[in-house]
Amino acid sequence: MCTHQARQLGVQDRDVAVLVVEALFSTVTNVDFDAQRLQAPLVRAVQLRDKAREKAVNKRYGATSTDMSE
């Protein structure tokens, strides 16, 4: 949801786009859903979600002292 809202505000992030493609590919090809194999992408997804949330809030309400160059 955060990435969708960020995109609506004009904030785009290549890392999010890459993760989405990798996650979709992983779910289609990993028929046994190996929990250990999927843990790292899930952790990364949470990190990117938080990054998108911060960028969306900063875009909507003005940038704060947080570094936006990531």
C-alpha positions, 0 to 999 in steps of 0.5 A: 500500500505504501509503495502504491501511495508513493507512486501516486505522489510521483515517487518511484523507486527502482529497488521496489520495481526489481523486488516486485518482479523477483517476488512474483518470479519466486512465487511462481517458480518456488512451488514448495515455498521454501521458508528459508529461501523466501526469508531474505526477500520478505525482509527486504520487502519490509525495508522497501515498504518502510522506505516508500512510506517515508518517501511518500510522507516526505513528498506529501508533507515536506521533506524532513532531515531524513536523507532522501538520496537512497 
